[in-house]
Amino acid sequence: MWQVVYIATDESEACKIKERLTKEGFLVKIEAMDDGGYQILVPEIEAEDVHQFLNESY
Protein backbone atom coordinates (compact mmCIF):
# COMPACT_ATOMS: atom_id res chain seq x y z
CA MET A 1 0.00 0.00 0.00
CA TRP A 2 1.24 3.49 -0.89
CA GLN A 3 1.11 6.45 1.47
CA VAL A 4 1.22 10.17 0.71
CA VAL A 5 4.26 11.77 2.36
CA TYR A 6 4.27 15.18 0.68
CA ILE A 7 2.09 17.38 -1.51
CA ALA A 8 4.01 19.44 -4.04
CA THR A 9 2.56 22.60 -5.53
CA ASP A 10 3.81 21.94 -9.05
CA GLU A 11 5.33 19.23 -11.22
CA SER A 12 8.90 20.52 -11.07
CA GLU A 13 8.88 20.49 -7.25
CA ALA A 14 7.42 16.96 -7.28
CA CYS A 15 10.12 15.75 -9.68
CA LYS A 16 12.91 17.27 -7.57
CA ILE A 17 11.61 15.59 -4.43
CA LYS A 18 11.19 12.27 -6.24
CA GLU A 19 14.76 12.51 -7.54
CA ARG A 20 16.18 13.17 -4.05
CA LEU A 21 14.19 10.34 -2.50
CA THR A 22 15.11 7.92 -5.29
CA LYS A 23 18.81 8.74 -4.83
CA GLU A 24 18.39 7.76 -1.17
CA GLY A 25 16.99 4.39 -2.27
CA PHE A 26 13.28 4.97 -1.68
CA LEU A 27 10.55 3.82 -4.06
CA VAL A 28 8.51 6.85 -5.11
CA LYS A 29 5.40 7.55 -7.19
CA ILE A 30 3.95 10.90 -8.20
CA GLU A 31 0.23 11.39 -8.78
CA ALA A 32 -1.39 14.55 -10.10
CA MET A 33 -4.28 15.96 -8.10
CA ASP A 34 -7.38 17.70 -9.44
CA ASP A 35 -6.33 21.04 -7.90
CA GLY A 36 -3.01 21.11 -9.75
CA GLY A 37 -0.89 19.75 -6.91
CA TYR A 38 1.10 16.53 -6.94
CA GLN A 39 1.13 13.80 -4.32
CA ILE A 40 4.43 12.14 -3.47
CA LEU A 41 3.74 8.55 -2.50
CA VAL A 42 5.99 5.88 -1.02
CA PRO A 43 5.35 2.34 0.22
CA GLU A 44 3.71 2.48 3.63
CA ILE A 45 6.63 0.60 5.20
CA GLU A 46 9.05 3.37 4.14
CA ALA A 47 6.85 6.35 5.06
CA GLU A 48 8.34 7.01 8.49
CA ASP A 49 11.91 6.95 7.13
CA VAL A 50 10.92 9.24 4.26
CA HIS A 51 9.29 11.73 6.66
CA GLN A 52 12.46 11.76 8.73
CA PHE A 53 14.62 12.29 5.63
CA LEU A 54 12.39 15.12 4.38
CA ASN A 55 12.38 16.83 7.77
CA GLU A 56 16.20 16.69 7.94
CA SER A 57 16.66 17.79 4.31
CA TYR A 58 14.31 20.77 4.15
mmCIF file of the C-alpha atoms, coordinates in Angstrom:
data_MODEL
# 
_entry.id   MODEL 
# 
loop_
_atom_site.group_PDB 
_atom_site.id 
_atom_site.type_symbol 
_atom_site.label_atom_id 
_atom_site.label_alt_id 
_atom_site.label_comp_id 
_atom_site.label_asym_id 
_atom_site.label_entity_id 
_atom_site.label_seq_id 
_atom_site.pdbx_PDB_ins_code 
_atom_site.Cartn_x 
_atom_site.Cartn_y 
_atom_site.Cartn_z 
_atom_site.occupancy 
_atom_site.B_iso_or_equiv 
_atom_site.pdbx_formal_charge 
_atom_site.auth_seq_id 
_atom_site.auth_comp_id 
_atom_site.auth_asym_id 
_atom_site.auth_atom_id 
_atom_site.pdbx_PDB_model_num 
ATOM 1  C CA . MET A 1 1  ? 0.000  0.000  0.000   1.00 0.00 ? 1  MET A CA 1 
ATOM 2  C CA . TRP A 1 2  ? 1.237  3.487  -0.892  1.00 0.00 ? 2  TRP A CA 1 
ATOM 3  C CA . GLN A 1 3  ? 1.111  6.453  1.470   1.00 0.00 ? 3  GLN A CA 1 
ATOM 4  C CA . VAL A 1 4  ? 1.225  10.173 0.712   1.00 0.00 ? 4  VAL A CA 1 
ATOM 5  C CA . VAL A 1 5  ? 4.261  11.773 2.360   1.00 0.00 ? 5  VAL A CA 1 
ATOM 6  C CA . TYR A 1 6  ? 4.267  15.175 0.677   1.00 0.00 ? 6  TYR A CA 1 
ATOM 7  C CA . ILE A 1 7  ? 2.088  17.384 -1.513  1.00 0.00 ? 7  ILE A CA 1 
ATOM 8  C CA . ALA A 1 8  ? 4.015  19.440 -4.041  1.00 0.00 ? 8  ALA A CA 1 
ATOM 9  C CA . THR A 1 9  ? 2.561  22.605 -5.534  1.00 0.00 ? 9  THR A CA 1 
ATOM 10 C CA . ASP A 1 10 ? 3.813  21.937 -9.047  1.00 0.00 ? 10 ASP A CA 1 
ATOM 11 C CA . GLU A 1 11 ? 5.330  19.230 -11.222 1.00 0.00 ? 11 GLU A CA 1 
ATOM 12 C CA . SER A 1 12 ? 8.900  20.521 -11.065 1.00 0.00 ? 12 SER A CA 1 
ATOM 13 C CA . GLU A 1 13 ? 8.884  20.487 -7.246  1.00 0.00 ? 13 GLU A CA 1 
ATOM 14 C CA . ALA A 1 14 ? 7.424  16.963 -7.282  1.00 0.00 ? 14 ALA A CA 1 
ATOM 15 C CA . CYS A 1 15 ? 10.125 15.748 -9.683  1.00 0.00 ? 15 CYS A CA 1 
ATOM 16 C CA . LYS A 1 16 ? 12.911 17.275 -7.565  1.00 0.00 ? 16 LYS A CA 1 
ATOM 17 C CA . ILE A 1 17 ? 11.606 15.585 -4.432  1.00 0.00 ? 17 ILE A CA 1 
ATOM 18 C CA . LYS A 1 18 ? 11.191 12.275 -6.243  1.00 0.00 ? 18 LYS A CA 1 
ATOM 19 C CA . GLU A 1 19 ? 14.765 12.509 -7.541  1.00 0.00 ? 19 GLU A CA 1 
ATOM 20 C CA . ARG A 1 20 ? 16.181 13.173 -4.047  1.00 0.00 ? 20 ARG A CA 1 
ATOM 21 C CA . LEU A 1 21 ? 14.193 10.338 -2.503  1.00 0.00 ? 21 LEU A CA 1 
ATOM 22 C CA . THR A 1 22 ? 15.108 7.922  -5.292  1.00 0.00 ? 22 THR A CA 1 
ATOM 23 C CA . LYS A 1 23 ? 18.811 8.744  -4.827  1.00 0.00 ? 23 LYS A CA 1 
ATOM 24 C CA . GLU A 1 24 ? 18.388 7.762  -1.168  1.00 0.00 ? 24 GLU A CA 1 
ATOM 25 C CA . GLY A 1 25 ? 16.994 4.385  -2.266  1.00 0.00 ? 25 GLY A CA 1 
ATOM 26 C CA . PHE A 1 26 ? 13.281 4.973  -1.676  1.00 0.00 ? 26 PHE A CA 1 
ATOM 27 C CA . LEU A 1 27 ? 10.551 3.823  -4.058  1.00 0.00 ? 27 LEU A CA 1 
ATOM 28 C CA . VAL A 1 28 ? 8.513  6.848  -5.112  1.00 0.00 ? 28 VAL A CA 1 
ATOM 29 C CA . LYS A 1 29 ? 5.404  7.554  -7.191  1.00 0.00 ? 29 LYS A CA 1 
ATOM 30 C CA . ILE A 1 30 ? 3.945  10.900 -8.197  1.00 0.00 ? 30 ILE A CA 1 
ATOM 31 C CA . GLU A 1 31 ? 0.226  11.387 -8.784  1.00 0.00 ? 31 GLU A CA 1 
ATOM 32 C CA . ALA A 1 32 ? -1.393 14.547 -10.104 1.00 0.00 ? 32 ALA A CA 1 
ATOM 33 C CA . MET A 1 33 ? -4.275 15.961 -8.095  1.00 0.00 ? 33 MET A CA 1 
ATOM 34 C CA . ASP A 1 34 ? -7.375 17.703 -9.436  1.00 0.00 ? 34 ASP A CA 1 
ATOM 35 C CA . ASP A 1 35 ? -6.331 21.036 -7.905  1.00 0.00 ? 35 ASP A CA 1 
ATOM 36 C CA . GLY A 1 36 ? -3.006 21.107 -9.752  1.00 0.00 ? 36 GLY A CA 1 
ATOM 37 C CA . GLY A 1 37 ? -0.887 19.754 -6.911  1.00 0.00 ? 37 GLY A CA 1 
ATOM 38 C CA . TYR A 1 38 ? 1.099  16.531 -6.940  1.00 0.00 ? 38 TYR A CA 1 
ATOM 39 C CA . GLN A 1 39 ? 1.126  13.804 -4.321  1.00 0.00 ? 39 GLN A CA 1 
ATOM 40 C CA . ILE A 1 40 ? 4.425  12.143 -3.467  1.00 0.00 ? 40 ILE A CA 1 
ATOM 41 C CA . LEU A 1 41 ? 3.736  8.550  -2.497  1.00 0.00 ? 41 LEU A CA 1 
ATOM 42 C CA . VAL A 1 42 ? 5.994  5.876  -1.016  1.00 0.00 ? 42 VAL A CA 1 
ATOM 43 C CA . PRO A 1 43 ? 5.349  2.344  0.217   1.00 0.00 ? 43 PRO A CA 1 
ATOM 44 C CA . GLU A 1 44 ? 3.713  2.478  3.632   1.00 0.00 ? 44 GLU A CA 1 
ATOM 45 C CA . ILE A 1 45 ? 6.632  0.595  5.198   1.00 0.00 ? 45 ILE A CA 1 
ATOM 46 C CA . GLU A 1 46 ? 9.052  3.373  4.138   1.00 0.00 ? 46 GLU A CA 1 
ATOM 47 C CA . ALA A 1 47 ? 6.849  6.346  5.058   1.00 0.00 ? 47 ALA A CA 1 
ATOM 48 C CA . GLU A 1 48 ? 8.343  7.006  8.493   1.00 0.00 ? 48 GLU A CA 1 
ATOM 49 C CA . ASP A 1 49 ? 11.906 6.947  7.132   1.00 0.00 ? 49 ASP A CA 1 
ATOM 50 C CA . VAL A 1 50 ? 10.915 9.245  4.263   1.00 0.00 ? 50 VAL A CA 1 
ATOM 51 C CA . HIS A 1 51 ? 9.285  11.728 6.658   1.00 0.00 ? 51 HIS A CA 1 
ATOM 52 C CA . GLN A 1 52 ? 12.457 11.762 8.731   1.00 0.00 ? 52 GLN A CA 1 
ATOM 53 C CA . PHE A 1 53 ? 14.618 12.294 5.626   1.00 0.00 ? 53 PHE A CA 1 
ATOM 54 C CA . LEU A 1 54 ? 12.388 15.121 4.377   1.00 0.00 ? 54 LEU A CA 1 
ATOM 55 C CA . ASN A 1 55 ? 12.383 16.831 7.773   1.00 0.00 ? 55 ASN A CA 1 
ATOM 56 C CA . GLU A 1 56 ? 16.195 16.694 7.937   1.00 0.00 ? 56 GLU A CA 1 
ATOM 57 C CA . SER A 1 57 ? 16.661 17.790 4.307   1.00 0.00 ? 57 SER A CA 1 
ATOM 58 C CA . TYR A 1 58 ? 14.305 20.774 4.150   1.00 0.00 ? 58 TYR A CA 1 
# 
